[in-house]
């Protein structure tokens, strides 16, 4: 399998002075650019890494966080310009937007679990300590719980039961809580104020989806001006606050279309759109396809 063009564009390691928009590929999945296909995604390290000669070039994910569990072998990890080793029996947590790349020892084995932001934000919406721990990357030795829970997720991911999506969601949230708990025992880090405000902004979005809050509403809740919120948002994710809100709405729309039986109109109403055709137009403008077409791909 040939190396994707986006990978070729990211051959240089990332350093903090580089522009994310021009230099770093943005992947929806571990090495892929297609739409996120499941409530979570699970794959084995060797199934992906050996296709690229055991090296995954630097990239980032705009809409998901990841947990990488090393069962056997080692990896050199490049994470936001810093290099570190990931050894057997360890795991790495990578929030959305953080640039990362891997060079695995041949024959390495483990799992890569990818979690859409709504899954992460749902459990981080209330406890500040949990949100703080899941706001920055870290690695730690597994105490056995991560491996056991990751295996349960792997089994559920391959399953076809009637409650598969609900089971995956429950397991994913439980695993993320354990990841945060282990991380809190091993790491102490104070986030810069702009990062804390961005995290607070994302928690507010998760709590108020469907309430038609504007950038001004969110800024008022954070105690800052709309212009300040826009600057924070552009520095963190490269888009305006209103674009970030729109992205969050459409991520939730895709999740509801794929994993519920709600009608397109009902989903639009739930997300604050009183006019179903307008919701469909906004969805198509953002994703390139109508809500019905998007849902049909999952139905098949």
Legacy VTK file of the C-alpha trace (Angstrom):
# vtk DataFile Version 3.0
C-alpha trace
ASCII
DATASET POLYDATA
POINTS 300 float
0.000 0.000 0.000
1.512 3.308 -1.046
2.101 6.064 1.452
-0.787 8.570 1.289
0.007 11.962 -0.156
-0.909 13.596 3.143
1.728 11.454 4.874
4.355 12.572 2.359
3.540 16.168 3.197
4.309 15.517 6.869
7.760 13.944 6.628
9.350 16.652 8.758
8.891 16.405 12.536
6.733 19.087 14.071
8.225 21.930 16.098
6.225 24.548 17.975
7.084 27.336 15.550
5.675 25.509 12.519
2.229 26.272 11.142
-0.220 23.463 11.804
-2.399 24.566 8.936
0.337 24.344 6.291
2.652 21.618 7.586
0.837 18.971 9.590
-1.649 16.504 8.078
-5.032 16.326 9.780
-6.351 12.759 9.922
-9.831 11.667 10.963
-8.443 8.263 11.899
-5.074 6.717 12.695
-3.485 7.355 9.284
-6.724 7.931 7.355
-8.706 10.888 6.103
-12.215 9.425 5.790
-15.158 10.324 7.999
-15.134 8.790 11.466
-16.964 5.488 10.955
-17.988 4.361 14.429
-18.885 5.400 17.957
-15.225 4.620 18.679
-12.552 2.986 16.563
-10.216 0.164 17.565
-7.350 -1.314 15.599
-4.161 -3.272 16.209
-0.864 -1.436 15.908
0.673 -3.999 13.606
-2.264 -3.965 11.179
-1.621 -0.287 10.458
2.072 0.308 11.202
3.469 -2.491 9.076
1.773 -0.958 6.020
4.042 2.068 6.470
7.262 0.204 7.351
6.497 0.670 11.068
6.585 4.461 10.946
3.577 6.786 11.188
4.582 10.312 10.245
3.499 13.326 12.335
-0.151 14.249 12.079
-2.992 15.386 14.305
-6.689 14.656 14.797
-9.123 17.536 14.971
-12.140 15.609 16.259
-10.839 12.757 18.399
-8.584 11.703 21.244
-6.592 8.469 21.243
-5.169 5.889 23.635
-2.270 3.795 22.353
-1.477 0.655 24.364
1.871 -1.093 23.807
1.502 -4.813 24.502
4.773 -5.941 22.923
7.681 -4.010 21.464
8.614 -0.360 21.791
8.018 2.922 19.987
9.735 6.270 19.644
7.008 8.869 19.971
7.239 12.422 18.698
4.625 14.456 20.553
4.301 18.187 19.946
8.009 18.532 19.232
9.237 16.345 22.091
10.529 12.806 21.702
9.953 10.008 24.194
9.997 6.232 24.408
6.890 4.098 24.832
7.776 0.710 26.264
6.002 -2.590 26.609
3.200 -2.417 29.151
2.779 1.355 28.818
0.057 3.489 27.295
-0.088 6.941 25.750
-3.040 9.321 25.873
-3.272 11.909 23.060
-5.972 14.616 23.176
-7.368 16.163 20.015
-5.167 18.655 18.148
-1.816 17.422 19.530
0.693 16.558 16.801
2.135 13.054 17.102
4.063 10.469 15.133
5.480 7.011 15.840
8.416 4.836 14.910
7.637 1.311 16.122
10.062 -1.550 16.572
9.270 -4.228 13.987
6.681 -6.699 15.157
5.248 -4.348 17.787
1.798 -5.224 18.993
-0.872 -3.318 20.824
-4.073 -1.368 20.294
-4.969 2.128 19.123
-8.324 3.308 20.453
-9.827 6.460 18.941
-12.576 8.397 20.734
-14.684 11.137 19.081
-14.705 14.398 21.021
-18.374 14.063 22.107
-17.421 10.860 23.953
-14.516 12.589 25.715
-16.393 15.802 26.417
-19.397 13.969 27.856
-17.371 12.552 30.746
-15.210 15.643 31.171
-18.118 18.098 31.256
-18.571 18.169 35.034
-15.461 17.304 37.113
-12.734 19.906 36.560
-9.977 17.485 37.617
-11.087 14.896 35.073
-11.302 17.500 32.311
-7.858 18.801 33.261
-6.281 15.366 33.121
-7.777 14.618 29.706
-6.684 17.978 28.320
-3.024 17.194 27.659
-1.018 14.154 26.538
0.784 11.824 28.887
2.141 8.306 29.082
2.262 5.930 32.038
2.749 2.290 32.919
-0.449 0.277 32.795
-1.494 -1.288 36.088
-3.361 -3.991 34.176
-6.704 -2.250 33.975
-6.070 -0.491 30.659
-5.108 -3.758 28.943
-8.184 -5.570 30.274
-10.590 -2.791 29.352
-8.966 -2.271 25.947
-9.471 -5.968 25.212
-13.157 -5.676 26.130
-13.432 -2.734 23.717
-11.628 -4.713 21.000
-14.058 -7.620 21.448
-17.104 -5.328 21.430
-15.800 -3.471 18.386
-15.641 -6.743 16.458
-19.085 -7.795 17.703
-22.490 -7.383 16.105
-24.879 -7.393 19.065
-27.996 -5.263 19.113
-26.536 -3.012 21.812
-23.044 -2.823 20.326
-22.889 0.992 20.122
-24.158 1.441 23.690
-21.670 -1.138 24.986
-18.790 0.537 23.156
-19.762 3.925 24.538
-19.964 2.644 28.117
-16.632 0.827 27.853
-14.965 3.836 26.219
-16.041 6.214 28.948
-14.983 3.790 31.679
-11.565 3.391 30.082
-11.066 7.154 29.785
-11.861 7.597 33.481
-9.246 4.966 34.364
-6.738 6.617 32.008
-7.333 9.935 33.803
-7.002 8.296 37.222
-3.670 6.664 36.369
-2.457 9.873 34.782
-3.302 11.907 37.866
-1.156 9.630 40.030
1.851 10.064 37.756
1.685 13.635 36.492
1.148 17.130 37.788
0.818 19.905 35.235
-0.712 23.359 35.318
-2.250 24.372 32.019
-1.670 27.903 30.671
-4.657 30.212 31.036
-5.568 30.232 27.296
-5.598 26.424 27.289
-7.816 26.341 30.399
-10.220 28.773 28.779
-10.319 26.700 25.590
-11.146 23.623 27.643
-13.868 25.530 29.484
-15.239 26.700 26.119
-15.403 23.107 24.850
-17.147 21.937 28.032
-19.730 24.700 27.610
-20.308 23.637 24.005
-20.887 20.045 25.133
-23.333 21.216 27.805
-25.271 23.589 25.550
-25.545 21.865 22.184
-28.965 22.651 20.812
-29.386 25.855 22.834
-28.406 28.124 19.911
-25.700 29.817 21.927
-23.680 32.336 19.937
-20.018 33.226 20.300
-21.144 36.189 22.401
-23.090 33.894 24.751
-20.097 31.617 25.273
-17.757 34.552 25.776
-20.094 36.025 28.401
-20.224 32.693 30.243
-16.414 32.622 30.258
-16.139 36.251 31.385
-14.201 37.387 28.302
-14.971 39.315 25.107
-16.006 37.578 21.854
-12.819 38.867 20.234
-10.695 37.327 22.988
-12.538 34.013 22.619
-11.917 34.076 18.871
-8.188 34.654 19.434
-8.009 31.784 21.929
-9.882 29.498 19.553
-7.766 30.374 16.520
-4.559 29.775 18.464
-5.802 26.409 19.743
-7.530 24.888 16.706
-7.008 27.276 13.805
-10.636 28.329 13.431
-12.968 30.983 14.793
-15.196 30.318 17.774
-18.301 30.196 15.579
-16.632 27.671 13.252
-15.650 25.560 16.248
-19.236 25.613 17.523
-20.482 24.604 14.065
-17.990 21.738 13.916
-19.165 20.450 17.296
-22.790 20.594 16.160
-22.062 18.614 13.000
-19.974 16.025 14.874
-22.991 15.436 17.114
-25.297 15.378 14.087
-23.152 12.676 12.452
-23.179 10.642 15.663
-26.977 10.858 15.973
-27.486 9.999 12.301
-25.216 6.964 12.540
-26.252 5.549 15.903
-29.878 6.491 16.542
-33.214 6.013 14.782
-34.187 9.669 15.170
-35.459 11.258 11.985
-33.385 13.906 10.274
-35.893 16.538 11.371
-35.779 15.352 15.003
-31.980 15.505 14.990
-32.127 19.014 13.613
-34.592 20.084 16.328
-32.411 18.490 19.025
-29.447 20.539 17.808
-31.385 23.790 17.777
-32.490 23.978 14.127
-36.194 24.857 13.901
-36.185 24.477 10.092
-35.257 20.908 8.938
-34.332 21.957 5.352
-31.964 24.583 6.786
-30.352 21.926 8.981
-29.904 19.690 5.932
-28.293 22.529 3.971
-25.896 23.325 6.830
-25.005 19.646 7.180
-24.347 19.305 3.455
-22.237 22.450 3.362
-20.091 21.086 6.203
-19.795 17.434 5.174
-20.393 17.415 1.430
-23.440 15.141 1.614
-27.022 15.286 2.843
-27.983 13.826 6.242
-29.942 11.045 4.508
-26.979 10.105 2.309
-24.660 10.092 5.301
-27.017 7.837 7.270
-27.468 5.471 4.312
-23.743 4.677 4.316
-24.071 3.332 7.862
-27.345 1.565 7.191
-25.645 -0.438 4.466
LINES 1 301
300 0 1 2 3 4 5 6 7 8 9 10 11 12 13 14 15 16 17 18 19 20 21 22 23 24 25 26 27 28 29 30 31 32 33 34 35 36 37 38 39 40 41 42 43 44 45 46 47 48 49 50 51 52 53 54 55 56 57 58 59 60 61 62 63 64 65 66 67 68 69 70 71 72 73 74 75 76 77 78 79 80 81 82 83 84 85 86 87 88 89 90 91 92 93 94 95 96 97 98 99 100 101 102 103 104 105 106 107 108 109 110 111 112 113 114 115 116 117 118 119 120 121 122 123 124 125 126 127 128 129 130 131 132 133 134 135 136 137 138 139 140 141 142 143 144 145 146 147 148 149 150 151 152 153 154 155 156 157 158 159 160 161 162 163 164 165 166 167 168 169 170 171 172 173 174 175 176 177 178 179 180 181 182 183 184 185 186 187 188 189 190 191 192 193 194 195 196 197 198 199 200 201 202 203 204 205 206 207 208 209 210 211 212 213 214 215 216 217 218 219 220 221 222 223 224 225 226 227 228 229 230 231 232 233 234 235 236 237 238 239 240 241 242 243 244 245 246 247 248 249 250 251 252 253 254 255 256 257 258 259 260 261 262 263 264 265 266 267 268 269 270 271 272 273 274 275 276 277 278 279 280 281 282 283 284 285 286 287 288 289 290 291 292 293 294 295 296 297 298 299
